Amino acid sequence: MKVNRKAVTTLVLLASLGLAGCPDDGPMEEAGETVDEAAEDAGEAVEDAVDDIEDAGK
């Protein structure tokens, strides 16, 4: 089967432009950001706890 490269390239470009044109974050994007923030907060809490333990040992 012969594939028309111009047609495939055009479709890929149009699809990527359509995806890039979405200005609003969807619910999955927002959920991912919430998870990222929670993980970052947890990491900072662990670092703080380690610092407190190190300070107590001095």
N, C-alpha and C positions, 0 to 999 in steps of 0.2 A: 504494500500500500504506500503510495507516494503522499508525503505530507507537504502541504503548502507552507513553507517557512514564513512567508510574509503574513499569512493569515494567523498562524500560531503566535508570532511575535506581536501582532496587533492585538489579539485577544489577551495576551499576557499583560501588555502595557495598559490596556483599558481596564482590566481587572485590578491591577495594582493602583491605578489612579482612582478607581472607585473605592478601594479600601482606604487609601490615604486621604480621601475626601471626607471621611467620617469625623466630624469635629467632637462628638460626644463620646465619652467612655461608656462602654456597655456594662452590664451588670457583672460579667466575668472579670473585666478589667478592674472594676471597683473592688470586687472580692479579692483579687490578687494583690491589689495595693493594701488592703486591710490586713491580709496575711503577712505581707512584707513588713508592715509597720509593727505588727504584733511580734514577729520574730526579732526585729531590731530592738524593740523594747525589752524583750526577754533577754537578749544578749547583753544589753546595757545593765539590766538588773543583776545578771550573773557577775559582770565585771565589777559592779559596785559592791556586791557581796564579797568577792575575793579581796577587793581593796580593804573592806572593813575587817576581814579576818587577818589580813597582813598587818594592818594598823594595830589590831588588838594584840598581836604577837610581839610587838616591839616594846 
